[in-house]
Amino acid sequence: IKEFYVHKELPYYGEYLQRHVGFGSGKPDDSVEKRYGKIANPTVHIGLNQIRQVVNALIKRYGHPSEVIVEVARDLKQSKIQRDEESKRQAENQKRNTRLRADIAGILNISEERVRRDDIEKMILWEELNPKNIADRKCPYSGASIGPTMLLSDDVEIEHILPFSQTLDDSLNNKTVALRLANRIKGNRTPWDARDDFAAQGWSYTGILERAELMPKAKRYRFAEEGYKNWLRDD
């Protein structure tokens, strides 16, 4: 059972994103920014702090909101045809999730009610490794084969292709599944930046790019040398 704490105002983001920020002093007497550290991307850092100031100003004037609705700007520009297509996509995703939930329950020999959301996400990302061949789904970095039972074990983890601390991109397009060891070696870096440490394990960067080519188009470019620059330009 999760416990929730209601803050009087929106706190500094670093307090709750400690896995994604760095260089904090950890000293309670320091300012929150110095104590918890900050995200490396200065634009993201400034944007999050500005949001905090606006939200806290609204709370100070009007009190706590009863609900918060987040609308993405590009969604507001959609035509009726685009909105209908989005509704269709959401229905297809729901159908897919129902199928995967049943598959996971069978693999783990548990009830569908006990299937975790993270395991459903693992299955989605696993299918994207090679949509056409279930027998040829491999860790993007090491090239090791990943079967369904191994996928749902602690040996395989969900991994951000481009560091979350730099992009704040938690979408499926920025995630994959990889061996825990590969995830530890890559760390908080892009695949390109981690290439030398991968090579030290015998994992060629060329092989990584070849495996990435089997993935959806919106995902594969992130593995390339210019992946982060292209993300900044496009996203």
Secondary structure, 3 states (H helix, E strand, C coil): CCCCCCCCCCCCHHHCCCCCCECCCCCCCCCHHHHHCECCCHHHHHHHHHHHHHHHHHHHHHCCCCCCCCCCHHHHCCCHHHHHHHHHHHHHHHHHHHHHHHHHHHHHCCCHHHCCHHHHHHHHHHHHHCCCCCCCCECCCCCCECCHHHHCCCCEEEEECCCHHHHCCCCHHHEEEEEHHHHHHHCCCCCCCCHHHHHHCCCCHHHHHHHHCCCCHHHHHHHCCCHHHHHHHHC
